[in-house]
């Protein structure tokens, strides 16, 4: 996202005058979530200053601070945040913009994870995971049990290998979401969304 993120953290990039992360916070509030944990790293203080303690939205916002260690990637960030999270929780990537309906009462049952997949966008035509005979893209939205991460050490760690291990063990479920979903990974995709 450079040069945009040279001076602003990606979650604070705006879509039609509103920060990406605020769209997500508002949707989480509508879905009944009362506590939101946000990982902060690059220029993270700006996120804290912009969002505060969450009282503006009627939720509690807690911060898992990765500024000293450097960004820990998806799984590493979750592992660091575990003390702030419950036994099960929802993770939403900060660079996702969508109208998916989050579920504060989602039950994982025997699964350790539940991934929301989407039809493959142009920038990921090969997809990420197989589901019902086709390959789809991981949306960056997933429900997880804390026990899935408890055997991993705190370090820079991607999520995909852990997910694939759980899929192989039959401990991951999926759903395919065909509504509005955008991965804001480049300045061009942000610009496209702003004229959407």
C-alpha positions as CSV (number, residue, x, y, z in Angstrom):
1,X,0.0,0.0,0.0
2,X,3.0,2.3,-0.2
3,X,3.3,5.2,-0.5
4,X,-0.1,5.6,1.3
5,X,1.1,3.6,4.3
6,X,4.4,5.5,4.7
7,X,2.5,8.0,7.0
8,X,-0.8,6.2,7.8
9,X,-1.4,2.6,9.0
10,X,-3.5,0.6,6.6
11,X,-6.6,0.2,8.8
12,X,-6.9,4.0,8.8
13,X,-7.0,4.3,5.0
14,X,-10.4,5.8,4.1
15,X,-13.2,4.6,1.9
16,X,-15.6,7.4,1.1
17,X,-14.3,9.5,4.0
18,X,-14.4,6.7,6.7
19,X,-11.5,4.6,7.9
20,X,-11.6,0.9,6.8
21,X,-11.4,-0.2,10.4
22,X,-14.3,1.9,11.5
23,X,-16.6,0.1,8.9
24,X,-15.5,-3.1,10.6
25,X,-16.0,-1.8,14.1
26,X,-19.5,-0.6,13.2
27,X,-20.5,-4.0,11.7
28,X,-19.1,-5.8,14.8
29,X,-21.2,-3.6,17.1
30,X,-24.3,-4.3,15.0
31,X,-23.6,-8.0,15.4
32,X,-23.5,-7.8,19.2
33,X,-19.8,-7.9,19.9
34,X,-18.9,-6.0,23.0
35,X,-15.1,-6.4,23.1
36,X,-12.8,-5.8,20.1
37,X,-9.0,-6.6,20.2
38,X,-6.9,-4.7,17.7
39,X,-3.3,-5.6,16.9
40,X,-1.1,-2.6,16.4
41,X,2.3,-2.4,14.8
42,X,3.4,0.0,12.1
43,X,2.3,3.6,13.1
44,X,0.0,1.9,15.6
45,X,-0.3,4.9,17.9
46,X,-2.3,6.6,15.2
47,X,-4.9,3.8,15.5
48,X,-5.0,4.1,19.3
49,X,-5.5,7.9,18.9
50,X,-8.2,7.5,16.3
51,X,-10.2,4.8,18.1
52,X,-9.6,5.3,21.8
53,X,-11.2,2.8,24.2
54,X,-14.2,2.1,21.9
55,X,-16.7,4.0,24.0
56,X,-17.7,6.1,21.0
57,X,-19.3,2.9,19.6
58,X,-20.4,1.4,22.8
59,X,-17.8,-1.3,22.8
60,X,-14.5,-2.0,24.7
61,X,-11.4,-1.8,22.5
62,X,-8.2,-3.4,23.7
63,X,-4.9,-3.3,22.0
64,X,-2.3,-6.0,21.4
65,X,0.9,-4.1,20.8
66,X,3.4,-5.4,18.3
67,X,5.3,-2.2,17.8
68,X,8.4,-3.4,19.8
69,X,8.5,-6.9,18.3
70,X,7.5,-5.8,14.8
71,X,4.5,-7.2,13.0
72,X,4.1,-10.9,13.9
73,X,2.0,-11.9,10.9
74,X,-1.5,-13.3,11.3
75,X,-0.9,-16.3,13.6
76,X,1.8,-14.6,15.6
77,X,-0.5,-11.7,16.2
78,X,-3.3,-14.0,17.3
79,X,-0.9,-15.8,19.7
80,X,0.3,-12.6,21.2
81,X,-3.3,-11.4,21.7
82,X,-4.5,-14.7,23.3
83,X,-4.5,-13.3,26.9
84,X,-7.1,-10.7,25.7
85,X,-9.2,-13.2,23.8
86,X,-11.8,-15.7,25.0
87,X,-11.9,-19.4,24.3
88,X,-13.3,-18.7,20.9
89,X,-13.2,-15.6,18.8
90,X,-13.6,-14.0,15.5
91,X,-10.7,-12.6,13.5
92,X,-11.2,-10.0,10.7
93,X,-8.3,-8.7,8.6
94,X,-8.0,-4.9,8.9
95,X,-7.7,-4.5,5.1
96,X,-11.0,-6.2,4.3
97,X,-14.2,-4.3,3.3
98,X,-17.3,-6.3,3.1
99,X,-21.0,-6.7,4.0
100,X,-20.6,-10.1,5.6
101,X,-22.8,-10.5,8.7
102,X,-20.6,-11.3,11.6
103,X,-22.0,-13.6,14.2
104,X,-21.3,-13.0,17.9
105,X,-23.0,-16.3,18.8
106,X,-21.2,-18.5,16.3
107,X,-20.6,-22.0,17.6
108,X,-17.6,-23.9,16.4
109,X,-18.7,-27.3,17.7
110,X,-16.0,-29.9,17.2
111,X,-14.1,-27.7,14.7
112,X,-11.1,-25.5,15.8
113,X,-11.7,-23.1,13.0
114,X,-14.3,-21.9,10.6
115,X,-13.2,-20.0,7.5
116,X,-15.2,-17.7,5.4
117,X,-14.3,-18.2,1.7
118,X,-15.1,-16.0,-1.3
119,X,-15.1,-16.4,-5.0
120,X,-11.6,-15.8,-6.3
121,X,-10.8,-12.2,-7.1
122,X,-8.6,-11.2,-10.1
123,X,-5.5,-10.9,-7.9
124,X,-5.9,-14.5,-6.5
125,X,-7.4,-16.6,-9.3
126,X,-5.9,-19.8,-7.9
127,X,-7.6,-19.5,-4.6
128,X,-6.4,-20.7,-1.2
129,X,-8.5,-23.6,0.0
130,X,-10.6,-26.4,-1.5
131,X,-14.3,-26.5,-0.7
132,X,-17.1,-28.5,-2.2
133,X,-15.0,-29.5,-5.3
134,X,-13.7,-26.0,-6.1
135,X,-10.9,-23.8,-4.8
136,X,-11.8,-20.5,-3.2
137,X,-10.0,-17.5,-1.6
138,X,-9.8,-17.0,2.1
139,X,-11.6,-13.8,3.0
140,X,-9.5,-12.9,6.0
141,X,-12.6,-13.6,8.2
142,X,-12.5,-16.7,10.5
143,X,-13.8,-18.0,13.8
144,X,-11.2,-19.8,15.9
145,X,-10.8,-21.6,19.2
146,X,-7.9,-20.5,21.3
147,X,-6.7,-24.1,21.8
148,X,-5.7,-24.1,18.1
149,X,-2.8,-21.7,18.8
150,X,-1.8,-22.7,22.4
151,X,1.0,-25.1,21.3
152,X,2.7,-22.5,19.2
153,X,5.5,-20.2,20.5
154,X,5.2,-16.5,20.3
155,X,7.0,-15.5,17.1
156,X,6.5,-14.1,13.6
157,X,4.2,-16.8,12.2
158,X,1.8,-17.0,9.2
159,X,-1.7,-18.5,9.7
160,X,-1.9,-20.6,6.5
161,X,0.3,-23.6,7.7
162,X,-1.7,-23.9,11.0
163,X,-5.0,-23.8,9.0
164,X,-3.8,-26.5,6.6
165,X,-2.7,-28.7,9.5
166,X,-6.2,-28.3,11.0
167,X,-7.9,-29.0,7.7
168,X,-5.9,-32.2,7.3
169,X,-7.1,-33.3,10.8
170,X,-10.7,-32.5,9.8
171,X,-10.9,-29.7,12.4
172,X,-11.8,-26.9,10.1
173,X,-15.1,-26.0,8.6
174,X,-16.0,-23.6,5.8
175,X,-18.6,-21.4,4.3
176,X,-18.7,-19.6,0.9
177,X,-19.8,-16.0,1.0
178,X,-20.9,-14.5,-2.3
179,X,-21.8,-11.0,-1.1
180,X,-19.7,-7.8,-1.2
181,X,-16.1,-8.4,-0.3
182,X,-13.0,-6.4,-1.2
183,X,-9.4,-7.0,-0.2
184,X,-7.8,-3.5,0.0
185,X,-4.2,-4.7,-0.7
186,X,-3.1,-2.1,-3.2
187,X,-3.7,1.7,-3.8
188,X,-5.5,0.8,-7.0
189,X,-8.0,-1.5,-5.2
190,X,-8.6,1.2,-2.6
191,X,-9.2,3.7,-5.4
192,X,-11.6,1.3,-7.1
193,X,-13.5,0.8,-3.9
194,X,-13.8,4.6,-3.4
195,X,-15.7,4.8,-6.8
196,X,-17.7,1.6,-6.2
